[in-house]
Structure formats: structure tokens, C-alpha cells
Amino acid sequence: MGAGPLHAMNPVRVQFIRSSIAKLYNREHMFATRHMEGLTVLDVGCGGGLLAESLARLGAQVTAIDPSAENIKAASYHSSFDPLTRSNIKYRNSTIGKSSSFD
């Protein structure tokens, strides 16, 4: 079973975030693939980086944090194979309570 349900849910999750951002920032007139361009996103509890990678491919600069060093290692390794995710995601082994800045 593993990550099957999470992978299946990810397109719906990304669509919801993308369309919400488009409405919030008045970007509905833009192509859907450009709604996240120039935005900075914090993915808290990123796990293996599934959502972080999807948002990075849409142009967001993503900082992805997780308390599990193993998750961060796996996510970093996986994203290293895609130039868009490799350059647009910063993975951090952290929690939201450890720091007030994730730049």
C-alpha cells in the first residue's frame, strides 16, 4: 500500500492550492502552469517531498521542512534528478518550532 493513496491524492491537492493561489493573487488570467511563479512556499511536514516537487515544477520557490532526517534525505535525493526541483527546493531537517526563519 505505502504511498499509493498520497500519490493518488496529490493532483487534487496541487489543483486546489494552485487555483486558490490564482484567486488570492488575482492570477486567474494567467496560464495555470504559471500561477505559482515568483511565490515562496513553506511546506511543513514535507515527508518525501511530493507536494514540494509539484509546487516547484509550477515555479514556486519552496522551503520544505520535516522533523525526520531520513525523509529529508530521501526527498533531497529524489528531487536531485529534476533540474526544476533541484534548483527550486530547499530541504531542511527541522520543525516549525525550531526556527522563525527558513530562508
Protein Blocks (a to p, Z undefined) as FASTA:
>chain_A
ZZmmmmmmmmmmmmmmmmmmmmmnopmlpcfklmmgoiacddehklnommmmmmmmnopa
cddddfblklmmmmmmmmmmpmklmmmpccddddfklpcbfZZ
